[in-house]
Amino acid sequence: MSGSTARFDEFETVDWIHDGAKERRRQTEPQRHTEPRHQLLLRAYNAIESWVVVTLVGVLIGINTAIISIATEWLSDAKLGVCRSSWWLNEKFCCWEHKAGECTSWSTWDHAMGTDTVFLRYMAFVALGTVFATTCAWLVRVYAPLAAGSGLPEIKAILGGFVLRGFMGFSTLVMKSVGLALAVGSGLSVGKEGPAVHMGCCVGNVVSRNFARYRRSAARQREIVSAAAAAGVAVAFGAPVGGVMFSLEDLSSRFPRKTLWRSFFCALIATVSLQAMDPFRTGKLVMFQAAYDRDWHVFELVFFVIIGVFGGAYGGMCIRLNLKVAAFRKKHLAKWAVAEVAVLAAATTAVTYVNSYTREDMGELLSYLLQECKEGSKGWNNMCDASQASKVAWSLAAATVIRAVGTVLAYGCKVPCGIFVPSMAIGASFGRLVGTLAQMLHRAHPSWHMFAQCAPDTPCITPATYAFLGAAAAMCGVTKVTVSVVVIMYELTGALNFLVPTVIVVMIARIVGDMVVEGGISEQLILLNGLPFLDDMEDEVLDVPVAALMCRVDDVHVVREQGMVVDEVRRIVTTDVRGFPVVDDVGRVTGYVGCRALARAVADAGIDQNATIAFDQSVHRAGVLQLSALVDSSPVTVRPQTSAETVIEIFRKLGPRVILVTSEDDGQLEGLVTRKDILRHVRSQH
């Protein structure tokens, strides 16, 4: 089996046509046997039920995100010190009532032990970070291996019409939540925003399965999972509209208007729930929200282009290098997942402690980089001190390189990990670097013609806005998502006057990134890990008939319309196929029957193994088991000469599990084709 289709057998294919038909029958059947005055109540209940589910999902996603944010903050600060008065508080809350530099309740680890040794602080930082990451990797490996990684590639495959058992289960949700706090708090170059989507989908799946309407229908459940994915992005960035846009642009293969409305409502409820929890006690939904009141100048477009080019180049190179690391990890480190994480955490914390910009939690670092300098203030780490500009620039350059290397190595290791915020931190560091250099240039040569637009006695260049644009460019470069990135960045800052520069840097980042590698990190990991996902494939030209891709009739298990006995059926239902074409005595297709339904019907019948089974509704003889009710009498069929592009469109638009291929003249079965057959052929061409 080729590497690009290695995990196909782990996924089951959803038949959207069959599933939708069953759901419609379930809805109409009770109304036929219900008195007219009760039908209105039944319809009202069906309408309200979906909103109840969406509301519950949104509330739980918001609460879960708040708890993880609090735990992550405490773990990140625990590497640096402890609150003597209340050990369960992080540094911010421990020193809540004190001015900066006057808090005596918080102690670094060397001071807590009665010494003043930098080396002891360094060793505590490295040791605790390594312990957190190793514990996370062990928990994930033992209790929920599917909780590792970001989960976005698998979510895309699931929303595209495939099922991976256990991937959105309760145990996965618990371990993803616990492991994410440990992984981010350890100091690894990973973020929690990507896994937030996976956790949101887990919440949506766990909640919806308590309602029979969603438990029985994969199509209904997909609506909830799509809404939960949007809510996951919304709480990760504090951007409900951006979350819906991200789900629409990057995750969901099908996004009807009803799903759009419910996704927006779910994202809104999740955001309000997070706001009510207020985990940072600042009134902000995320730590790195910012606001800008200054405008930009035309000459700054030169610097914006540089930032956009960097974002695209970083994204493309990050994807390429991370894929090489992932391939090496699969080949050589699969048996040493926990040890790999331990070594990676030790190396990362040992290097990041040296640089004050990488020592900080990435969410907190973004909050500093995105803040405008106040007049008369030196800012965090002297970023606003003109006399320290050169030193700040060198530190930012080093932080950009360190974080980029750490992200390439850490993303994809066997802990819950995301790449959004690490990429934003890298882009923000580089953007702030460019802004600092531009500011130094203006201070050195204020009379240059390019600075003629600058007003006297007011700051001409705002490095914080460069950091903001750098974050957007890097995020776009690595995900290849454009519109939703612009919306998310706008919701984070409310900087409407920087909307045009944001669009410019995002488009440049996308163009440059596509020159380096096609597709975002999720699409590339789908190919590398062999996940089934039938995307738009705009550049694919399958100039072949479906006959070249189909599984031929000689290799297909079929069910005869008449003449089969129970023992024959019991043997074929034990195979690993999901259904069987039904044919008459000359091989003409008369329908299709699902394997599970057939196996259940034969098992429940309790008759002799030599009894006859009929799938033809015209047969009514004593001793014959009549199973025509199980047969789909109008399966999707095509001719052998039908082009592969047409078949792909049928799969994408209608969503059948299988398409039967019949002869042109008499309708005899010649073979069948599934989505996986199409994908195997496409992947074999790469």
C-alpha positions as CSV (number, residue, x, y, z in Angstrom):
1,M,0.0,0.0,0.0
2,S,1.5,3.4,-1.0
3,G,2.2,5.9,1.7
4,S,-0.3,8.4,0.3
5,T,-3.2,6.1,0.9
6,A,-1.9,4.3,4.0
7,R,-4.8,5.3,6.3
8,F,-7.7,4.9,3.9
9,D,-8.9,1.7,5.6
10,E,-9.2,3.4,9.0
11,F,-11.9,5.7,7.6
12,E,-15.5,4.6,6.7
13,T,-17.3,6.5,3.9
14,V,-20.6,8.2,4.6
15,D,-23.3,7.9,2.0
16,W,-25.0,11.3,2.1
17,I,-27.8,10.4,-0.4
18,H,-28.8,7.3,1.6
19,D,-28.4,9.1,4.9
20,G,-30.4,12.1,3.8
21,A,-33.2,9.8,2.5
22,K,-33.4,7.9,5.8
23,E,-33.5,11.2,7.8
24,R,-36.4,12.5,5.6
25,R,-38.3,9.2,6.2
26,R,-37.8,9.5,10.0
27,Q,-39.2,13.0,10.0
28,T,-42.3,12.3,7.9
29,E,-43.1,8.9,9.4
30,P,-44.2,10.1,12.9
31,Q,-46.3,12.8,11.3
32,R,-48.4,10.3,9.4
33,H,-49.4,8.6,12.6
34,T,-49.9,11.8,14.6
35,E,-53.1,13.7,15.1
36,P,-53.1,17.0,13.2
37,R,-53.1,19.1,16.4
38,H,-49.9,17.4,17.6
39,Q,-48.1,17.7,14.3
40,L,-47.4,21.4,15.0
41,L,-45.9,20.6,18.3
42,L,-43.7,17.9,16.7
43,R,-42.4,20.3,14.1
44,A,-41.7,22.9,16.7
45,Y,-39.7,20.4,18.8
46,N,-37.7,19.4,15.7
47,A,-36.9,23.0,15.0
48,I,-36.0,23.9,18.7
49,E,-33.9,20.7,19.2
50,S,-31.1,21.8,16.8
51,W,-30.8,25.2,18.5
52,V,-30.6,23.5,22.0
53,V,-27.8,21.3,20.8
54,V,-25.9,24.2,19.2
55,T,-26.3,26.3,22.4
56,L,-25.0,23.5,24.6
57,V,-22.1,22.9,22.3
58,G,-21.2,26.6,22.3
59,V,-21.4,27.0,26.0
60,L,-19.2,23.9,26.7
61,I,-16.6,25.0,24.1
62,G,-16.3,28.4,25.8
63,I,-16.0,26.9,29.3
64,N,-13.4,24.3,28.1
65,T,-11.3,27.0,26.4
66,A,-11.4,29.2,29.5
67,I,-10.2,26.4,31.7
68,I,-7.4,25.5,29.3
69,S,-6.3,29.1,29.1
70,I,-6.1,29.4,32.9
71,A,-4.2,26.1,33.2
72,T,-1.8,27.1,30.4
73,E,-1.0,30.4,32.1
74,W,-0.2,28.8,35.4
75,L,2.0,26.1,33.8
76,S,3.9,28.7,31.7
77,D,4.6,30.8,34.8
78,A,5.4,27.8,37.0
79,K,8.6,27.3,34.9
80,L,9.8,30.7,36.1
81,G,8.7,30.8,39.8
82,V,6.0,30.3,42.4
83,C,3.5,32.4,44.3
84,R,4.5,32.1,47.9
85,S,1.2,33.2,49.4
86,S,-1.0,31.1,47.0
87,W,0.9,28.5,44.9
88,W,-2.1,28.0,42.6
89,L,-1.9,31.5,41.2
90,N,0.1,32.5,38.2
91,E,2.4,35.6,38.4
92,K,-0.3,38.0,37.1
93,F,-2.9,37.1,39.7
94,C,-0.3,36.7,42.4
95,C,0.8,40.3,41.9
96,W,-2.7,41.6,41.0
97,E,-2.7,44.3,43.7
98,H,0.9,45.3,43.3
99,K,2.6,47.7,40.9
100,A,5.2,46.4,38.5
101,G,8.5,45.6,40.3
102,E,6.9,45.9,43.8
103,C,5.4,42.4,44.1
104,T,7.0,40.3,46.9
105,S,4.6,37.4,46.8
106,W,6.0,36.1,43.6
107,S,9.5,34.4,43.7
108,T,11.7,33.0,41.1
109,W,12.8,29.4,41.9
110,D,16.2,30.4,43.1
111,H,14.8,33.0,45.5
112,A,12.2,30.5,46.7
113,M,15.2,28.2,47.7
114,G,17.0,31.1,49.4
115,T,19.6,31.8,46.8
116,D,20.2,34.3,43.9
117,T,21.5,32.1,41.1
118,V,20.7,32.6,37.5
119,F,21.8,29.0,36.7
120,L,19.2,27.6,39.1
121,R,16.5,29.6,37.4
122,Y,17.7,28.2,34.0
123,M,17.7,24.6,35.3
124,A,14.3,25.0,36.8
125,F,12.9,26.4,33.5
126,V,14.4,23.5,31.5
127,A,13.5,20.8,33.9
128,L,9.9,21.8,34.5
129,G,9.3,22.4,30.8
130,T,10.7,18.9,30.0
131,V,8.6,17.3,32.7
132,F,5.4,19.0,31.5
133,A,6.0,17.9,27.8
134,T,7.0,14.4,28.7
135,T,4.0,13.9,30.9
136,C,1.8,15.1,28.1
137,A,3.3,12.8,25.6
138,W,2.9,9.8,28.0
139,L,-0.7,10.6,28.8
140,V,-1.6,10.9,25.1
141,R,0.2,7.8,24.1
142,V,-1.4,5.6,26.8
143,Y,-4.9,7.0,27.0
144,A,-5.8,8.7,23.7
145,P,-3.3,8.4,20.8
146,L,-5.7,10.2,18.5
147,A,-5.4,13.4,20.6
148,A,-1.8,14.0,19.2
149,G,-1.2,16.6,16.6
150,S,-3.5,19.5,15.6
151,G,-6.4,17.3,14.3
152,L,-7.2,19.7,11.4
153,P,-6.3,17.3,8.6
154,E,-8.5,14.6,10.1
155,I,-11.3,17.1,10.7
156,K,-11.2,18.1,7.0
157,A,-11.4,14.4,6.0
158,I,-14.4,13.8,8.4
159,L,-16.3,16.9,7.2
160,G,-15.6,15.7,3.6
161,G,-17.6,12.5,4.2
162,F,-15.5,10.0,6.0
163,V,-15.7,8.6,9.6
164,L,-12.7,7.9,11.9
165,R,-13.9,6.0,14.9
166,G,-12.9,7.5,18.2
167,F,-11.4,10.6,16.8
168,M,-14.1,12.8,18.3
169,G,-14.8,10.7,21.3
170,F,-15.0,11.8,25.0
171,S,-11.6,10.3,25.9
172,T,-10.0,12.1,23.0
173,L,-11.6,15.4,24.2
174,V,-10.3,14.9,27.8
175,M,-6.7,14.1,26.8
176,K,-6.6,16.8,24.1
177,S,-7.6,19.3,26.7
178,V,-5.3,18.2,29.4
179,G,-2.4,17.5,27.0
180,L,-2.8,20.8,25.3
181,A,-2.4,22.8,28.5
182,L,0.7,20.7,29.3
183,A,2.2,21.0,25.8
184,V,1.8,24.8,25.5
185,G,2.8,25.4,29.1
186,S,6.0,23.3,28.6
187,G,7.4,25.9,26.3
188,L,7.4,23.8,23.1
189,S,6.9,25.9,20.0
190,V,3.2,24.8,19.6
191,G,0.0,26.6,19.9
192,K,-3.5,25.8,21.1
193,E,-5.5,27.4,18.4
194,G,-5.4,24.5,15.9
195,P,-6.3,21.8,18.5
196,A,-9.1,24.2,19.6
197,V,-10.9,23.2,16.4
198,H,-10.5,19.5,17.2
199,M,-11.7,20.0,20.8
200,G,-14.7,21.9,19.5
201,C,-15.6,19.1,17.1
202,C,-15.2,16.6,20.0
203,V,-17.6,18.6,22.1
204,G,-20.1,18.8,19.2
205,N,-19.9,15.1,18.6
206,V,-20.2,14.1,22.3
207,V,-23.2,16.5,22.9
208,S,-25.0,15.7,19.6
209,R,-24.8,11.9,20.2
210,N,-27.1,12.3,23.2
211,F,-29.9,13.2,20.8
212,A,-31.3,10.4,18.7
213,R,-31.9,12.7,15.7
214,Y,-28.1,13.4,15.4
215,R,-27.0,10.0,16.6
216,R,-28.8,8.3,13.7
217,S,-27.9,10.8,11.0
218,A,-24.3,11.5,9.8
219,A,-25.6,14.4,7.7
220,R,-27.2,16.1,10.8
221,Q,-24.1,15.4,12.8
222,R,-21.9,17.0,10.2
223,E,-23.9,20.3,10.6
224,I,-23.1,20.3,14.4
225,V,-19.4,19.4,13.8
226,S,-19.1,22.2,11.2
227,A,-20.7,24.7,13.7
228,A,-18.4,23.4,16.5
229,A,-15.3,23.8,14.3
230,A,-16.3,27.5,13.7
231,A,-16.8,27.9,17.5
232,G,-13.4,26.4,18.1
233,V,-11.7,29.0,15.9
234,A,-13.9,31.7,17.4
235,V,-12.8,31.2,21.0
236,A,-9.2,30.6,20.0
237,F,-8.9,34.1,18.5
238,G,-11.9,35.9,20.0
239,A,-13.3,36.2,16.5
240,P,-16.8,34.7,15.9
241,V,-17.1,36.0,12.4
242,G,-13.5,34.9,11.6
243,G,-14.3,31.4,13.0
244,V,-17.3,31.0,10.7
245,M,-15.2,32.2,7.7
246,F,-12.4,29.8,8.6
247,S,-14.8,26.9,8.8
248,L,-16.3,27.9,5.4
249,E,-13.0,28.6,3.7
250,D,-10.7,25.9,5.0
251,L,-12.6,23.1,6.7
252,S,-16.0,22.3,5.4
253,S,-16.5,20.7,2.0
254,R,-20.2,21.5,2.1
255,F,-21.6,24.6,3.8
256,P,-25.3,25.3,3.1
257,R,-27.0,28.4,4.4
258,K,-28.6,26.5,7.4
259,T,-25.1,25.4,8.5
260,L,-23.8,28.9,8.1
261,W,-26.4,30.4,10.4
262,R,-26.0,27.7,13.0
263,S,-22.2,28.0,12.9
264,F,-22.5,31.7,13.5
265,F,-24.9,31.2,16.4
266,C,-22.6,28.5,17.9
267,A,-19.5,30.7,17.5
268,L,-21.4,33.6,19.2
269,I,-22.5,31.5,22.1
270,A,-19.0,30.1,22.6
271,T,-17.5,33.6,22.5
272,V,-20.0,35.0,25.0
273,S,-19.4,32.0,27.3
274,L,-15.6,32.7,27.2
275,Q,-16.2,36.4,27.8
276,A,-18.4,35.5,30.8
277,M,-15.6,33.3,32.2
278,D,-13.0,36.1,31.5
279,P,-10.0,33.8,32.1
280,F,-7.4,36.7,31.9
281,R,-9.5,39.1,34.0
282,T,-8.8,41.8,31.5
283,G,-12.1,41.7,29.6
284,K,-10.2,40.4,26.5
285,L,-11.2,37.2,24.9
286,V,-7.6,36.4,24.0
287,M,-4.4,37.6,25.5
288,F,-3.1,39.3,22.4
289,Q,-6.0,41.5,21.5
290,A,-4.8,45.1,20.6
291,A,-6.1,48.4,19.3
292,Y,-4.5,51.0,17.0
293,D,-5.4,54.7,16.6
294,R,-2.7,55.7,14.2
295,D,-2.8,55.6,10.4
296,W,-0.3,54.4,7.8
297,H,1.5,56.2,5.1
298,V,2.0,55.3,1.4
299,F,5.8,55.0,1.7
300,E,5.3,52.2,4.3
301,L,3.9,49.9,1.5
302,V,7.5,49.1,0.7
303,F,8.0,47.6,4.2
304,F,4.6,45.9,4.0
305,V,5.6,44.1,0.8
306,I,8.8,42.9,2.6
307,I,6.6,41.6,5.4
308,G,4.3,39.8,3.0
309,V,7.2,38.2,1.1
310,F,8.6,37.0,4.4
311,G,5.2,35.5,5.5
312,G,4.9,33.6,2.2
313,A,8.5,32.4,2.2
314,Y,8.3,31.4,5.9
315,G,5.1,29.5,5.3
316,G,6.3,27.6,2.3
317,M,9.7,26.7,3.8
318,C,8.0,25.8,7.1
319,I,5.7,23.4,5.3
320,R,8.5,21.8,3.2
321,L,10.8,21.4,6.2
322,N,8.1,20.1,8.5
323,L,7.1,17.5,6.0
324,K,10.6,16.2,5.9
325,V,10.7,16.1,9.7
326,A,7.3,14.3,9.7
327,A,8.5,11.7,7.3
328,F,11.7,11.2,9.3
329,R,9.6,10.9,12.5
330,K,7.3,8.3,11.0
331,K,10.2,6.2,9.7
332,H,12.7,6.4,12.6
333,L,11.0,7.8,15.7
334,A,7.6,6.1,15.8
335,K,8.6,3.8,18.7
336,W,10.3,6.6,20.6
337,A,7.5,9.2,20.7
338,V,7.7,10.0,24.4
339,A,11.5,10.2,24.3
340,E,11.5,12.4,21.3
341,V,9.2,14.9,23.0
342,A,11.4,14.9,26.1
343,V,14.5,15.6,24.1
344,L,12.7,18.2,22.0
345,A,11.3,20.0,25.1
346,A,14.7,20.0,26.8
347,A,16.5,21.4,23.8
348,T,13.7,24.0,23.2
349,T,13.6,25.3,26.7
350,A,17.4,25.3,27.0
351,V,17.6,27.6,23.9
352,T,14.5,29.8,24.4
353,Y,15.4,30.8,28.0
354,V,18.5,32.7,26.7
355,N,16.4,35.1,24.6
356,S,13.9,37.2,26.6
357,Y,11.5,37.2,23.6
358,T,11.3,33.4,23.3
359,R,11.3,32.8,27.1
360,E,7.8,34.3,27.3
361,D,4.7,32.3,26.5
362,M,3.8,33.0,22.8
363,G,0.4,34.4,23.6
364,E,1.9,36.8,26.1
365,L,4.7,37.7,23.6
366,L,2.2,38.5,21.0
367,S,0.4,40.8,23.4
368,Y,3.6,42.7,23.9
369,L,4.6,42.8,20.2
370,L,1.2,44.1,19.1
371,Q,1.0,46.9,21.7
372,E,1.7,50.5,20.6
373,C,4.4,52.4,22.4
374,K,3.0,55.0,24.9
375,E,4.7,58.4,24.9
376,G,7.4,58.5,27.6
377,S,7.3,54.7,28.2
378,K,10.2,52.3,27.5
379,G,7.8,49.5,26.9
380,W,8.2,45.8,27.7
381,N,11.9,44.7,27.5
382,N,12.8,48.3,26.4
383,M,11.1,47.8,23.0
384,C,10.1,51.5,23.0
385,D,13.4,52.9,24.1
386,A,15.1,54.6,21.1
387,S,18.6,54.1,22.7
388,Q,18.0,50.4,22.8
389,A,16.6,50.0,19.3
390,S,19.7,48.2,17.9
391,K,19.7,45.7,20.7
392,V,16.0,45.1,20.3
393,A,16.4,44.5,16.6
394,W,19.0,41.9,17.1
395,S,17.0,40.2,19.8
396,L,13.9,40.1,17.5
397,A,15.9,38.6,14.7
398,A,17.3,35.9,16.9
399,A,13.8,35.2,18.3
400,T,12.4,34.9,14.8
401,V,15.0,32.3,13.8
402,I,14.7,30.3,17.1
403,R,10.9,30.1,17.0
404,A,10.9,29.2,13.3
405,V,13.3,26.3,13.9
406,G,11.4,25.2,17.0
407,T,8.1,25.2,15.2
408,V,9.4,23.2,12.3
409,L,10.7,20.5,14.7
410,A,7.8,20.5,17.2
411,Y,4.7,20.7,15.0
412,G,3.5,17.1,14.5
413,C,5.2,15.5,17.5
414,K,3.0,13.2,19.6
415,V,1.4,15.9,21.7
416,P,-1.6,18.1,21.0
417,C,-0.1,20.9,19.0
418,G,-1.1,23.8,16.7
419,I,0.8,26.0,14.3
420,F,-1.3,29.1,14.2
421,V,0.0,31.1,17.1
422,P,3.7,30.0,16.7
423,S,3.5,31.3,13.1
424,M,1.8,34.5,14.3
425,A,4.6,34.9,16.9
426,I,7.3,34.4,14.2
427,G,5.6,36.8,11.8
428,A,5.0,39.4,14.6
429,S,8.7,39.2,15.7
430,F,9.8,39.7,12.1
431,G,7.2,42.5,11.6
432,R,8.3,44.3,14.7
433,L,11.9,43.9,13.6
434,V,11.1,45.6,10.2
435,G,9.1,48.3,12.0
436,T,12.0,48.9,14.4
437,L,14.5,49.2,11.5
438,A,12.1,51.5,9.6
439,Q,11.8,53.7,12.7
440,M,15.6,53.8,13.1
441,L,15.9,54.9,9.5
442,H,13.3,57.7,10.0
443,R,15.1,58.9,13.1
444,A,18.5,58.9,11.4
445,H,17.2,60.6,8.2
446,P,13.9,62.5,8.9
447,S,14.5,64.9,6.0
448,W,14.4,62.2,3.3
449,H,11.7,62.7,0.7
450,M,10.0,59.4,1.5
451,F,9.3,60.7,5.0
452,A,7.7,63.9,3.7
453,Q,4.2,62.6,4.7
454,C,5.2,62.3,8.3
455,A,3.6,65.0,10.6
456,P,6.0,66.8,12.9
457,D,6.0,66.0,16.6
458,T,4.0,62.8,16.2
459,P,5.2,59.2,15.7
460,C,5.5,58.5,12.0
461,I,6.1,54.8,12.1
462,T,4.4,52.4,14.6
463,P,6.3,49.1,14.9
464,A,3.3,47.4,16.6
465,T,1.3,47.6,13.4
466,Y,4.2,46.0,11.5
467,A,4.0,43.1,14.1
468,F,0.3,42.9,13.4
469,L,0.8,42.6,9.7
470,G,3.6,40.2,10.1
471,A,1.4,37.9,12.2
472,A,-1.3,38.0,9.5
473,A,1.3,37.3,6.7
474,A,2.9,34.3,8.5
475,M,-0.4,32.8,9.4
476,C,-1.6,33.0,5.8
477,G,1.7,31.7,4.5
478,V,1.5,28.5,6.5
479,T,-2.3,27.9,6.2
480,K,-2.9,29.4,2.7
481,V,-6.1,30.9,4.1
482,T,-6.8,34.5,3.1
483,V,-10.2,36.0,3.7
484,S,-10.7,34.5,7.2
485,V,-7.2,35.6,8.2
486,V,-8.1,39.2,7.3
487,V,-11.3,38.9,9.2
488,I,-9.7,37.4,12.3
489,M,-7.0,40.0,12.4
490,Y,-9.6,42.8,12.1
491,E,-11.6,41.3,14.9
492,L,-8.5,41.0,17.1
493,T,-7.6,44.7,16.7
494,G,-10.6,46.6,15.2
495,A,-8.0,48.4,13.0
496,L,-10.3,49.2,10.1
497,N,-7.7,51.8,8.8
498,F,-5.2,48.9,8.4
499,L,-7.6,46.7,6.4
500,V,-6.0,47.5,3.1
501,P,-2.4,46.8,4.3
502,T,-3.7,43.6,5.8
503,V,-5.2,42.5,2.5
504,I,-2.0,43.4,0.7
505,V,0.4,41.5,2.9
506,V,-2.0,38.4,3.0
507,M,-2.2,38.3,-0.8
508,I,1.5,38.7,-1.2
509,A,2.1,36.0,1.4
510,R,-0.3,33.7,-0.4
511,I,1.3,34.3,-3.8
512,V,4.8,33.8,-2.5
513,G,3.8,30.7,-0.5
514,D,2.2,29.1,-3.5
515,M,5.5,29.6,-5.4
516,V,7.3,27.5,-2.7
517,V,4.7,24.8,-2.2
518,E,1.1,24.2,-3.3
519,G,-1.5,23.9,-0.5
520,G,-1.4,24.7,3.2
521,I,0.1,22.6,6.0
522,S,-3.2,20.7,6.5
523,E,-3.5,19.7,2.8
524,Q,0.1,18.6,2.7
525,L,-0.3,16.5,5.9
526,I,-3.4,14.9,4.4
527,L,-1.3,13.7,1.5
528,L,1.7,12.6,3.7
529,N,-0.5,10.7,6.2
530,G,-2.7,9.1,3.6
531,L,-6.0,10.6,4.7
532,P,-9.0,10.4,2.3
533,F,-10.0,13.8,1.3
534,L,-11.6,14.7,-2.0
535,D,-10.8,18.4,-2.4
536,D,-11.6,20.7,-5.3
537,M,-8.5,19.5,-7.3
538,E,-8.7,22.5,-9.6
539,D,-5.3,21.6,-11.2
540,E,-6.1,17.9,-11.6
541,V,-7.0,16.7,-15.0
542,L,-8.2,13.1,-15.0
543,D,-8.5,12.5,-18.7
544,V,-9.6,8.9,-18.3
545,P,-13.0,7.1,-18.3
546,V,-14.4,5.7,-15.1
547,A,-13.8,2.2,-16.5
548,A,-10.0,2.7,-15.9
549,L,-10.6,3.4,-12.2
550,M,-13.4,1.1,-11.2
551,C,-13.3,-2.2,-9.4
552,R,-14.4,-4.7,-12.1
553,V,-17.4,-7.0,-11.6
554,D,-15.2,-10.1,-11.2
555,D,-13.8,-8.6,-8.0
556,V,-17.1,-7.4,-6.7
557,H,-19.4,-9.3,-4.3
558,V,-22.9,-9.2,-5.6
559,V,-26.3,-10.2,-4.3
560,R,-28.7,-12.1,-6.6
561,E,-32.2,-10.8,-6.7
562,Q,-33.6,-14.4,-6.3
563,G,-32.2,-17.8,-5.4
564,M,-29.7,-17.0,-2.6
565,V,-29.9,-18.9,0.7
566,V,-29.2,-17.6,4.2
567,D,-25.9,-19.4,4.5
568,E,-24.5,-17.6,1.3
569,V,-25.6,-14.2,2.6
570,R,-24.0,-14.9,6.0
571,R,-20.7,-15.6,4.4
572,I,-20.5,-12.5,2.2
573,V,-21.6,-10.1,5.0
574,T,-18.5,-11.0,6.9
575,T,-16.3,-9.4,4.3
576,D,-14.9,-5.9,4.7
577,V,-17.2,-4.2,2.2
578,R,-20.0,-1.8,3.1
579,G,-22.6,-3.0,0.6
580,F,-23.5,-5.1,-2.4
581,P,-25.0,-4.5,-5.9
582,V,-28.3,-6.4,-6.4
583,V,-28.5,-8.0,-9.8
584,D,-31.1,-10.2,-11.6
585,D,-30.5,-13.6,-13.2
586,V,-28.8,-12.0,-16.3
587,G,-26.6,-9.6,-14.3
588,R,-28.7,-6.4,-14.7
589,V,-28.5,-4.0,-11.8
590,T,-31.7,-3.7,-9.9
591,G,-30.5,-2.0,-6.7
592,Y,-28.0,-1.8,-3.9
593,V,-28.1,-3.1,-0.3
594,G,-26.0,-2.1,2.7
595,C,-23.9,-4.8,4.4
596,R,-24.8,-3.9,8.0
597,A,-28.6,-3.7,7.3
598,L,-28.4,-7.1,5.5
599,A,-26.4,-8.7,8.3
600,R,-28.8,-7.5,10.9
601,A,-31.8,-8.7,9.0
602,V,-30.4,-12.2,8.5
603,A,-29.3,-12.4,12.1
604,D,-32.7,-11.3,13.4
605,A,-34.7,-13.6,11.2
606,G,-33.6,-16.7,13.1
607,I,-34.4,-19.1,10.2
608,D,-32.7,-22.2,8.8
609,Q,-29.4,-21.5,6.9
610,N,-30.8,-23.2,3.8
611,A,-33.9,-20.9,3.6
612,T,-34.2,-18.8,0.5
613,I,-33.9,-15.1,0.5
614,A,-35.6,-12.8,-2.1
615,F,-34.7,-9.2,-2.8
616,D,-37.5,-8.9,-5.4
617,Q,-40.7,-7.5,-3.9
618,S,-42.8,-9.5,-6.4
619,V,-41.8,-12.7,-4.7
620,H,-44.2,-13.8,-1.9
621,R,-43.8,-17.5,-1.2
622,A,-43.9,-19.5,2.0
623,G,-40.5,-20.1,3.5
624,V,-38.9,-17.2,1.6
625,L,-37.3,-14.4,3.6
626,Q,-38.4,-11.2,1.9
627,L,-35.8,-8.4,2.2
628,S,-36.7,-6.1,-0.7
629,A,-37.4,-3.3,1.8
630,L,-33.6,-3.1,2.4
631,V,-32.8,-2.5,-1.3
632,D,-32.1,0.9,-2.7
633,S,-33.8,0.5,-6.0
634,S,-32.3,3.7,-7.6
635,P,-28.6,3.7,-6.9
636,V,-26.4,6.1,-8.7
637,T,-25.1,4.6,-12.0
638,V,-22.9,5.7,-14.8
639,R,-21.6,4.2,-18.1
640,P,-18.1,2.9,-18.5
641,Q,-17.2,5.8,-20.9
642,T,-18.2,8.5,-18.3
643,S,-15.2,10.8,-17.6
644,A,-13.6,10.7,-14.2
645,E,-14.2,14.4,-13.8
646,T,-17.9,13.8,-14.0
647,V,-17.7,11.0,-11.5
648,I,-15.8,13.3,-9.1
649,E,-18.4,16.0,-9.4
650,I,-21.1,13.4,-8.6
651,F,-19.2,12.4,-5.5
652,R,-18.6,15.9,-4.4
653,K,-22.1,17.3,-5.1
654,L,-24.3,14.3,-4.3
655,G,-22.1,12.4,-1.9
656,P,-22.9,8.7,-2.6
657,R,-20.7,6.1,-1.0
658,V,-20.5,4.1,-4.3
659,I,-21.3,4.6,-8.0
660,L,-22.2,1.5,-10.0
661,V,-20.9,1.2,-13.5
662,T,-23.4,-0.5,-16.0
663,S,-23.2,-1.3,-19.6
664,E,-24.9,1.1,-22.1
665,D,-27.1,-1.4,-23.9
666,D,-28.7,-3.7,-21.3
667,G,-27.7,-2.2,-17.9
668,Q,-25.5,-5.1,-16.8
669,L,-23.1,-4.5,-13.9
670,E,-19.5,-4.0,-15.1
671,G,-18.0,-2.7,-11.9
672,L,-18.2,0.0,-9.2
673,V,-16.2,2.9,-8.1
674,T,-15.9,4.6,-4.7
675,R,-14.4,7.9,-3.5
676,K,-11.4,6.0,-2.2
677,D,-10.8,4.5,-5.7
678,I,-10.8,8.0,-7.2
679,L,-8.4,9.2,-4.5
680,R,-6.0,6.3,-5.0
681,H,-5.8,7.1,-8.7
682,V,-5.2,10.8,-8.0
683,R,-2.5,10.2,-5.4
684,S,-0.8,7.7,-7.7
685,Q,-0.3,10.5,-10.2
686,H,1.8,12.6,-7.8
